Amino acid sequence: MCTNDNPTTTRAVVTDYFNWRLKAITNNNRLFFIVRKIATDCEANYYSQQPTFNFHYSSSSLGQLANIHHEIANELFNDGIITWTRIITLISFSAILVERLRQQQPNIDLLISSMIDWTTNFINTNLRSWLESQNYWVNSLKYDRSLSNRYIFTGWMFENL
């Protein structure tokens, strides 16, 4: 695995979360464990407060799905506030979206790799300055777990799909 102080770590984090969530493949890396724990806490908070997430995607265009994903990611950060919990929420949401689309997509591997690309690219491009100020993923290892309950999935993420 790469060091936690460069942008390639984002891809490793996103890929690990997708593998853990969608394929039950685990890697015993401290950073990956922290991301999984925060994501699990966020999801549990969301599901305890919101109705079940239903997403019906009727198009076969990955381009349209990429646009939807980008719009949701932009909405999550549109207030200019960037936190590790919000970044991890985006990663978790992206994996949930793929999980929900499994039944509707004939080529799930292409969907998974595309969603990993879109999520990684959004984080590394749109949140680059903030990541650099945090020394990339190094400071996420210092994350205070008690903060994970402060920001949860919000209803608009799911209701507006």
For each residue, the residues with C-beta under 8 A, 3 or more apart:
1: 12 27 29
2: 6 8 9 12
3: 6 9
4: 9 31 135 136 137 138 140 141
5: 9 135 136 137 138
6: 2 3 9 136
7: 10 124 128 131 136
8: 2 11 12
9: 2 3 4 5 6 12 13 31 136 137
10: 7 13 14 120 123 124 131 136 137
11: 8 14 15 116 120
12: 1 2 8 9 15 16 32
13: 9 10 16 17 31 32 35 91 137
14: 10 11 17 18 91 94 116 119 120 123
15: 11 12 18 19 116
16: 12 13 19 20 27 29 32 35 36
17: 13 14 20 21 32 35 36 39 91 92 95
18: 14 15 21 22 23 94 95 98 112 115 116
19: 15 16 22 23 25 26 27
20: 16 17 23 24 25 26 27 32 36
21: 17 18 92 95 96 99
22: 18 19 95 98 99 112
23: 18 19 20
24: 20
25: 19 20
26: 19 20
27: 1 16 19 20 32
28: 32 33
29: 1 16 32 33
30: 33 34 141
31: 4 9 13 34 35 137 140 141
32: 12 13 16 17 20 27 28 29 35 36
33: 28 29 30 36 37
34: 30 31 37 38 140 141 143
35: 13 16 17 31 32 38 39 88 91 140
36: 16 17 20 32 33 39 40
37: 33 34 40 41 145 148
38: 34 35 41 42 84 85 88 143 145 148
39: 17 35 36 42 43 88 89 91 92 95
40: 36 37 43 44
41: 37 38 44 45 145 148 149
42: 38 39 45 46 85 88 89 92 148 151 152 153
43: 39 40 46 47 92 96 153
44: 40 41 47 48
45: 41 42 48 49 149 152 153
46: 42 43 49 50 152 153 154
47: 43 44 50 52
48: 44 45
49: 45 46 152
50: 46 47 53 153 155 158
51:
52: 47
53: 50 96 100 158
54: 100 158
55: 97 100 101 158 161
56: 104
57: 65 101 104 105
58:
59: 64 65
60:
61: 64 65
62: 65 66 110 111 114
63: 66 67
64: 59 61 67 68
65: 57 59 61 62 68 69 101 111 114
66: 62 63 69 70 114 118
67: 63 64 70 71
68: 64 65 71 72 161
69: 65 66 72 73 94 97 115 118 119 122
70: 66 67 73 74 118 122
71: 67 68 74 75
72: 68 69 75 76 93 157 160 161
73: 69 70 76 77 90 119 122 126
74: 70 71 77 78 126
75: 71 72 78 156 157 160
76: 72 73 86 89 90 93 157
77: 73 74 80 81 82 86 126 127
78: 74 75
79:
80: 77
81: 77 86
82: 77 86 87 127 130
83: 86 87 147 151
84: 38 87 88 139 140 143 147
85: 38 42 88 89 147 148 150 151
86: 76 77 81 82 83 89 90 151
87: 82 83 84 90 91 123 127
88: 35 38 39 42 84 85 91 92
89: 39 42 76 85 86 92 93 151 152 153
90: 73 76 86 87 93 94 119 122 123
91: 13 14 17 35 39 87 88 94 95 119 123
92: 17 21 39 42 43 88 89 95 96 153
93: 72 76 89 90 96 97 153 157
94: 14 18 69 90 91 97 98 115 116 118 119
95: 17 18 21 22 39 91 92 98 99 115
96: 21 43 53 92 93 99 100
97: 55 69 93 94 100 101 115
98: 18 22 94 95 101 102 108 111 112 115
99: 21 22 95 96 102
100: 53 54 55 96 97 103
101: 55 57 65 97 98 104 105 111
102: 98 99 105 108
103: 100
104: 56 57 101
105: 57 101 102 108 110 111
106:
107: 110 111
108: 98 102 105 111 112
109: 112 113
110: 62 105 107 113 114
111: 62 65 98 101 105 107 108 114 115
112: 18 22 98 108 109 115 116
113: 109 110 116 117
114: 62 65 66 110 111 117 118
115: 18 69 94 95 97 98 111 112 118 119
116: 11 14 15 18 94 112 113 119 120
117: 113 114 120 121
118: 66 69 70 94 114 115 121 122
119: 14 69 73 90 91 94 115 116 122 123
120: 10 11 14 116 117 123 124
121: 117 118 124 125
122: 69 70 73 90 118 119 125 126 127
123: 10 14 87 90 91 119 120 126 127 131
124: 7 10 120 121 127 128 131
125: 121 122 128
126: 73 74 77 122 123
127: 77 82 87 122 123 124 130 131
128: 7 124 125 131 132
129: 132 133
130: 82 127 133 134
131: 7 10 123 124 127 128 134 136 137
132: 128 129 135 136
133: 129 130
134: 130 131 137 138 139 140
135: 4 5 132 138 139
136: 4 5 6 7 9 10 131 132
137: 4 5 9 10 13 31 131 134 140 141
138: 4 5 134 135 141
139: 84 134 135 142 143
140: 4 31 34 35 84 134 137 143
141: 4 30 31 34 137 138
142: 139
143: 34 38 84 139 140 147 148
144: 147
145: 37 38 41 148
146: 149
147: 83 84 85 143 144 150 151
148: 37 38 41 42 85 143 145 151
149: 41 45 146 152
150: 85 147
151: 42 83 85 86 89 147 148
152: 42 45 46 49 89 149
153: 42 43 45 46 50 89 92 93 157 158
154: 46 157
155: 50 158 159
156: 75 159 160
157: 72 75 76 93 153 154 160 161
158: 50 53 54 55 153 155 161
159: 155 156
160: 72 75 156 157
161: 55 68 72 157 158
